[in-house]
Each structure stands twice: as C-alpha cells, then as structure tokens.
Amino acid sequence: MKGKRESHPKSAPPARTEGDGAPDRADGGPRADGGEPVAAAPATAAGGAGGTEGAAAAADPAVEIQRLRAREDELLRALAELQNVQRRRRQEMEQALAYAHEPLVRALLPVLDDMERALAATEGREEDALAAGVRIVLDQLRATLERDGLEAIRPVNGAFDPLLHDALMQRPVPGIPPHTVLEVVKPGYRYRGRVLRHAQVVVSEDAAPGADAPPPAGAAPAPEREAPKPAKEGLS
C-alpha cells in the first residue's frame, strides 16, 4: 500500500492593515486599498521673513545690478594691483641682471688708473718691451670692459657738468669761456648709463678785467685756485 502524503494547509495571507497598500494620494482622494484619504499638508510661507526679503531683492533688478557692479569693481582693482606688482618685480629683476657686474667693474677702475699711470711713465720709450706689454694689456682690459658697458668720461675742452665732473680747481685763461674743462686730472667712468666715478677736472673761470692784455715782463702767471665742490644731484 502506498504511503499517504502529508498535506500541509496553505497559510492564509496576512490581513491588510490600514497603513499598508498604495501611497496616499497628494490630492486627498480615496486610496486604492480603500483606506481613508489623507489630507495634504498646507504649504508654509515661502522662506519666512528671509524668503520675503530675498524675493524682494530678486524682484528689484536695480539692487542686483548695483551689487554686481561693486563686485566687478573690486575684482578689477585686485587685478590691476596684481599686474603692478608683477611689473615692478620684472623691472627689479631686469635691473639686477643688467648691473650684476657693476661691483666687479667698479673694483677694476683703480687697476685701469695704475696701468694708465705706468704707461704714461714710459712715454718717449715706445720701443721698450715693457711699455709695449703694458699698452697691450691695458688695451685688452679696456676693450673688455667697454664691451660690457663701461664708458670713460674725458671731457677735455667740453662744458663743465656737475653731474659728471668734479672741479678740483679753477684757472683763468684769456679767450676761453668760463666753466670749460681745461684738463682731466683723473678720468671718470659710466657703466650702462650709471655714473660710477666722476671725472676730476680743472675748469676755466671768468678772467679779471684787463686780463686780455699781456702780462708785464717778469710777472708771475696767474695762480690757480681750488674750485668749490659742486653738489651732486641724486647720483647712485
């Protein structure tokens, strides 16, 4: 005999509660599950007092335009300041690079003076090997410094310029206009437009009345007198 199969009774579906089923309709209509309609929550005031002010500001385009223009002005000022800072920094860097060799050139000026004095001491001995060697070295050093921007100031027979010259003394010379450079005692130098050292010179002065007349026989020549030092104006 075949065994009997045990049959389990099917479980009954759970009873539907009132909160189950389709979501409540926003319009408060009847639900699909037959539940009671849920009334929609009343809308609150838009943002309260802050929302009212924001709406008023948004409704006034003139206020918004004024605010945007003020912000634009602030940004333009900040941009202009940044550009000025960048331009000043670029100029400072260019100037520092242009005059990077100035300390070395300034230190070599006494060497030029000594070599020129040594060459002047050998004047009249052009065939001397030592004089020829000094002249060659001096020419090479001077050419090298001139290629780097050094320029000598030797204003013989030129007008006296207090920005470039230092007057050591004055000498009355008939027929020569006053404040004319008669002699360069020590040459000056400029490096790329900047004065490194003023030229020390002797300048002419106004001749005394009757100075055009020849001096009497046996008279001593007019003495030279030291000139006052002119003020230097803003030279570096």
Secondary structure, 3 states (H helix, E strand, C coil): CCCCCCCCCCCCCCCCCCCCCCCCCCCCCCCCCCCCCCCCCCCCCCCHHHHHHHHHHHHCHHHHHHHHHHHHHHHHHHHHHHHHHHHHHHHHHHHHHHCCCHHHHHHHHHHHHHHHHHHHHCCCCCCCHHHHHHHHHHHHHHHHHHHCCEEEECCCCCECCCCCEEEEEEEECCCCCCCEEEEEEECEEEECCEEEECEEEEEEECCCCCCCCCCCCCCCCCCCEECCCCCCCCCC
